[in-house]
Amino acid sequence: MSGINSTVNQRTQMAGQNRLELLLFGLNNDQEYGINVFKVREVLPCPELTGIPKQTTALKGLAHIRGETIPVIDLAEAIGGLPVPDEDRQQCFLIVSEYNRRVLAFLVRKVDRILPAKWDQISPPPIETNEKSYLTAVVQYEGGLIEILDVEQVLADLIPVQTEARETADTKEVKEKGGDYHILVVDDSSVARAQLKKSLEALNIKVTTANNGRAALEILVQLADKGHNVADLFLMVISDIEMPQMDGYTLVKKVREDDRMKDLYMILHSSLSGRFNLSMVKRVGANAFIGKFNADELAEAVVARVKSVEQ
């Protein structure tokens, strides 16, 4: 595992180039799955787990790793497959990851290798797949398909999040005039789009969604081609970073390069660890970064933007 871990630690320089590297792993069959190495803290053999009383979900216990107590999720069971039997865990691995401000570990059968790729080589899942399939993207490799799981959907089903911000004087004021504002939400995860849409509509704000950066750019370019000032049409764009076909960093760069929409206010919104993002936000020209998912912080960003527009 030391080779994989050292490789994981060398990848921050790729941010903003529409590139990624996937850590490939297996569950209960020959299907290969991938996870962005940016979200991987380390990979290690599964240690003894501390059980959780009356736990009946895919949350299998707690691992004590480097002074931290980390919840362990049997990823195969979480997506509807067979759980790993207790007696097999010593032959399995933990992928310790950071998602939505949580450090957690995914129990997997095997960890294979790291595969370099570009986001424009990665496709959304076939249209026939159900939105609850836990599949967010696929990449063709060596005659087969590598599946990228919608981990945000997995976590939302296991650990639901609060999507409505607490009521304050500022949010009440925004609600009163929210119908005047329109926000473009860009995210490849159906659950993330739904969370954002629900939070923003609770502020009475109109929402348009796109499922990747390329689709969002097409919406904006079509409006600009028709003579619209997109910076006036949209209060802001809130975009994920990791998306098939075009990532959020590239979307921001493309918008800033187009004189017709370079003034559009853009927020990057991602479960990627913030330590990678603050410098990249400045480099590509985004206005702000918000880590997923906190309804109060999202509302604060909207309130601040509304106030700046109305000054």
C-alpha positions as CSV (number, residue, x, y, z in Angstrom):
1,M,0.0,0.0,0.0
2,S,3.0,2.4,0.4
3,G,3.3,2.8,-3.3
4,I,-0.4,3.8,-3.7
5,N,-0.2,6.1,-0.7
6,S,2.9,7.9,-2.0
7,T,1.2,8.3,-5.4
8,V,-1.9,9.7,-3.7
9,N,0.2,12.3,-2.0
10,Q,1.7,13.6,-5.3
11,R,-1.5,14.5,-7.2
12,T,-2.4,18.0,-6.1
13,Q,-0.6,19.6,-9.0
14,M,-3.2,18.2,-11.4
15,A,-6.0,20.4,-10.2
16,G,-7.4,22.8,-12.8
17,Q,-6.2,20.8,-15.8
18,N,-9.4,18.9,-16.3
19,R,-7.4,15.8,-15.3
20,L,-7.8,13.3,-12.5
21,E,-6.4,10.0,-11.3
22,L,-8.7,7.2,-10.2
23,L,-7.8,4.7,-7.4
24,L,-9.3,1.5,-8.7
25,F,-10.9,-1.0,-6.3
26,G,-13.1,-4.1,-6.3
27,L,-16.1,-5.2,-4.3
28,N,-17.8,-8.6,-4.6
29,N,-17.3,-9.4,-8.3
30,D,-15.0,-8.6,-11.2
31,Q,-16.4,-5.1,-11.8
32,E,-13.8,-2.4,-11.2
33,Y,-14.8,0.9,-9.5
34,G,-12.9,4.2,-9.2
35,I,-12.5,7.0,-6.7
36,N,-10.7,10.2,-7.3
37,V,-7.4,10.1,-5.4
38,F,-8.0,13.7,-4.2
39,K,-10.6,12.2,-1.9
40,V,-8.3,9.5,-0.6
41,R,-6.3,10.0,2.6
42,E,-4.8,6.6,2.7
43,V,-5.3,2.9,2.0
44,L,-4.6,0.2,4.6
45,P,-5.5,-3.4,5.5
46,C,-8.7,-3.5,7.5
47,P,-7.9,-3.5,11.2
48,E,-10.1,-4.9,14.0
49,L,-13.3,-2.8,14.2
50,T,-15.2,-1.7,17.2
51,G,-18.8,-2.6,16.8
52,I,-21.7,-0.2,17.0
53,P,-24.6,-1.5,19.2
54,K,-27.9,-2.1,17.3
55,Q,-26.3,-1.1,14.0
56,T,-28.3,-2.6,11.1
57,T,-27.0,-0.6,8.1
58,A,-23.8,-0.8,6.0
59,L,-22.1,1.1,8.7
60,K,-20.0,-1.8,10.1
61,G,-18.1,-0.3,13.0
62,L,-15.4,2.1,14.0
63,A,-11.7,1.9,13.1
64,H,-9.1,3.6,15.3
65,I,-6.5,5.0,12.9
66,R,-3.6,7.4,13.9
67,G,-5.5,8.7,16.9
68,E,-8.8,9.2,15.0
69,T,-12.0,7.2,15.4
70,I,-13.4,6.7,11.9
71,P,-16.7,5.1,10.8
72,V,-16.3,2.2,8.4
73,I,-18.9,1.6,5.6
74,D,-19.2,-1.7,3.8
75,L,-19.4,-0.2,0.3
76,A,-20.7,-3.3,-1.4
77,E,-23.6,-3.5,1.1
78,A,-24.2,0.2,0.9
79,I,-24.9,0.0,-2.9
80,G,-27.2,-3.1,-2.6
81,G,-24.7,-6.0,-2.7
82,L,-23.8,-8.7,-0.3
83,P,-21.9,-7.6,2.9
84,V,-18.4,-8.8,3.6
85,P,-18.6,-11.6,6.2
86,D,-17.0,-10.7,9.5
87,E,-14.4,-13.5,9.0
88,D,-13.3,-12.1,5.6
89,R,-12.5,-8.6,6.8
90,Q,-8.9,-9.3,7.6
91,Q,-8.4,-9.9,3.8
92,C,-10.0,-6.6,2.9
93,F,-8.9,-3.0,2.8
94,L,-10.0,0.4,4.0
95,I,-10.0,3.4,1.7
96,V,-9.9,6.3,4.2
97,S,-11.5,9.3,2.5
98,E,-12.8,12.8,3.1
99,Y,-16.4,13.4,1.9
100,N,-18.7,16.3,2.8
101,R,-16.5,17.3,5.8
102,R,-16.4,13.8,7.2
103,V,-13.5,11.5,7.5
104,L,-14.7,7.9,6.9
105,A,-13.5,4.6,5.5
106,F,-14.9,2.4,2.8
107,L,-14.4,-1.4,3.3
108,V,-13.5,-2.9,-0.1
109,R,-12.4,-6.4,-1.2
110,K,-9.3,-5.3,-3.1
111,V,-7.4,-2.2,-4.2
112,D,-5.8,-2.4,-7.6
113,R,-3.9,0.5,-9.1
114,I,-4.1,4.2,-10.0
115,L,-5.4,5.1,-13.4
116,P,-4.7,8.5,-15.0
117,A,-7.6,10.0,-16.9
118,K,-9.2,13.3,-18.1
119,W,-12.6,14.4,-17.1
120,D,-13.5,14.8,-20.8
121,Q,-12.9,11.0,-21.2
122,I,-15.4,10.2,-18.5
123,S,-19.1,9.9,-19.4
124,P,-22.3,10.3,-17.5
125,P,-24.0,6.9,-16.8
126,P,-26.3,5.5,-19.5
127,I,-29.7,7.3,-19.6
128,E,-31.4,4.0,-18.8
129,T,-29.8,3.8,-15.3
130,N,-32.0,4.7,-12.4
131,E,-31.1,7.8,-10.4
132,K,-30.8,5.6,-7.4
133,S,-28.3,3.3,-9.1
134,Y,-25.4,4.9,-7.2
135,L,-23.6,5.4,-10.5
136,T,-22.4,8.9,-11.3
137,A,-20.0,8.3,-14.2
138,V,-18.2,5.6,-16.3
139,V,-14.9,5.4,-18.1
140,Q,-13.9,3.0,-20.8
141,Y,-10.7,1.2,-20.2
142,E,-9.1,-1.9,-21.8
143,G,-12.4,-3.0,-23.3
144,G,-14.4,-2.7,-20.1
145,L,-16.1,-0.1,-18.0
146,I,-14.9,1.4,-14.8
147,E,-17.8,2.7,-12.7
148,I,-17.5,5.8,-10.5
149,L,-19.9,5.6,-7.7
150,D,-22.1,8.5,-6.5
151,V,-20.7,8.4,-2.9
152,E,-22.7,11.4,-2.0
153,Q,-25.9,9.4,-2.8
154,V,-24.5,6.5,-0.6
155,L,-23.8,8.9,2.3
156,A,-27.1,10.7,1.9
157,D,-29.0,7.4,2.3
158,L,-27.0,6.3,5.3
159,I,-26.6,9.7,7.0
160,P,-29.2,12.2,5.8
161,V,-28.2,15.9,5.8
162,Q,-30.2,19.0,6.8
163,T,-31.0,20.9,3.6
164,E,-32.9,23.9,5.1
165,A,-30.9,26.7,6.7
166,R,-31.8,28.2,10.0
167,E,-34.1,31.2,9.8
168,T,-32.4,34.5,10.4
169,A,-33.3,38.1,9.7
170,D,-31.1,38.0,6.6
171,T,-32.7,34.8,5.2
172,K,-36.2,36.2,5.8
173,E,-35.2,39.3,3.8
174,V,-33.8,37.2,1.0
175,K,-37.0,35.1,1.0
176,E,-39.1,38.2,0.5
177,K,-37.2,39.1,-2.7
178,G,-35.9,35.6,-3.7
179,G,-38.2,35.5,-6.7
180,D,-36.1,38.2,-8.3
181,Y,-33.0,35.9,-8.3
182,H,-32.0,32.9,-10.4
183,I,-29.1,30.5,-9.6
184,L,-27.5,27.9,-11.9
185,V,-26.5,24.8,-10.0
186,V,-24.0,22.4,-11.6
187,D,-23.3,18.9,-10.2
188,D,-23.1,15.4,-11.6
189,S,-24.5,13.9,-8.4
190,S,-28.3,13.8,-8.5
191,V,-28.5,13.9,-4.7
192,A,-26.2,16.9,-4.6
193,R,-28.3,18.7,-7.1
194,A,-31.4,17.9,-5.2
195,Q,-29.9,19.1,-1.9
196,L,-28.8,22.4,-3.4
197,K,-32.1,22.9,-5.2
198,K,-34.1,22.3,-2.0
199,S,-32.0,24.6,0.0
200,L,-32.1,27.4,-2.5
201,E,-35.8,27.0,-3.2
202,A,-36.4,27.3,0.5
203,L,-35.1,30.9,0.0
204,N,-37.6,31.3,-2.8
205,I,-34.8,31.5,-5.3
206,K,-35.3,30.1,-8.9
207,V,-33.0,27.3,-9.7
208,T,-31.7,25.8,-13.0
209,T,-29.6,22.7,-12.9
210,A,-27.0,21.1,-15.1
211,N,-25.3,17.8,-14.6
212,N,-21.8,18.7,-15.7
213,G,-19.6,21.6,-16.6
214,R,-20.0,21.2,-20.3
215,A,-23.8,21.2,-20.1
216,A,-23.6,24.3,-17.9
217,L,-21.3,26.1,-20.4
218,E,-23.7,25.3,-23.2
219,I,-26.6,26.9,-21.3
220,L,-24.5,30.0,-20.7
221,V,-23.2,30.3,-24.2
222,Q,-26.6,29.9,-25.8
223,L,-27.9,32.7,-23.6
224,A,-25.0,34.9,-24.5
225,D,-25.4,34.1,-28.2
226,K,-29.0,35.4,-27.9
227,G,-27.7,38.7,-26.5
228,H,-28.4,38.1,-22.9
229,N,-26.1,39.4,-20.1
230,V,-25.7,36.2,-18.1
231,A,-24.2,38.1,-15.2
232,D,-27.6,39.9,-14.9
233,L,-29.7,36.7,-15.5
234,F,-28.0,34.7,-12.8
235,L,-27.2,35.8,-9.3
236,M,-24.5,33.2,-9.3
237,V,-23.4,29.8,-10.5
238,I,-22.7,27.2,-7.9
239,S,-20.6,24.4,-9.4
240,D,-19.2,21.1,-8.2
241,I,-15.5,20.5,-9.1
242,E,-15.4,16.8,-10.0
243,M,-17.7,16.2,-13.0
244,P,-17.5,14.1,-16.2
245,Q,-16.8,15.8,-19.5
246,M,-15.8,19.2,-17.9
247,D,-14.8,19.8,-14.3
248,G,-15.7,22.9,-12.3
249,Y,-12.2,24.5,-12.5
250,T,-12.4,24.3,-16.3
251,L,-15.9,25.7,-16.3
252,V,-14.8,28.7,-14.4
253,K,-11.8,29.2,-16.7
254,K,-14.0,29.0,-19.8
255,V,-16.4,31.5,-18.4
256,R,-13.7,34.0,-17.5
257,E,-12.2,33.7,-21.0
258,D,-15.5,34.8,-22.6
259,D,-15.9,38.6,-22.5
260,R,-19.7,38.2,-22.7
261,M,-19.9,36.4,-19.3
262,K,-16.6,37.0,-17.6
263,D,-18.4,39.0,-14.8
264,L,-20.6,36.0,-13.8
265,Y,-20.3,35.4,-10.0
266,M,-19.1,31.8,-9.5
267,I,-18.8,29.6,-6.4
268,L,-17.1,26.2,-6.4
269,H,-18.9,23.8,-4.1
270,S,-17.2,20.5,-3.5
271,S,-16.6,17.6,-1.1
272,L,-12.9,17.7,-2.1
273,S,-10.7,18.7,0.9
274,G,-10.4,22.5,1.2
275,R,-6.6,22.4,1.3
276,F,-6.5,21.7,-2.4
277,N,-9.1,24.3,-3.3
278,L,-8.3,27.7,-1.9
279,S,-5.3,28.3,-4.2
280,M,-7.1,26.9,-7.1
281,V,-10.2,29.1,-6.5
282,K,-7.9,32.1,-7.0
283,R,-6.0,30.6,-9.9
284,V,-9.0,29.8,-12.1
285,G,-10.9,33.0,-11.1
286,A,-13.7,31.7,-9.0
287,N,-15.2,34.1,-6.5
288,A,-15.5,31.7,-3.6
289,F,-15.3,28.1,-2.4
290,I,-17.8,26.3,-0.1
291,G,-17.3,22.8,1.1
292,K,-20.2,20.4,0.8
293,F,-22.7,20.3,2.4
294,N,-23.8,22.9,4.9
295,A,-27.2,24.6,4.4
296,D,-26.3,27.5,6.7
297,E,-23.0,28.3,4.9
298,L,-24.8,28.1,1.6
299,A,-27.5,30.5,2.8
300,E,-24.8,32.9,4.1
301,A,-23.1,32.9,0.7
302,V,-26.4,33.7,-1.0
303,V,-27.2,36.5,1.5
304,A,-23.8,38.1,1.0
305,R,-24.2,38.0,-2.7
306,V,-27.7,39.5,-2.6
307,K,-26.5,42.3,-0.4
308,S,-23.5,43.1,-2.7
309,V,-25.8,43.2,-5.7
310,E,-28.3,45.6,-4.0
311,Q,-25.7,48.0,-2.7
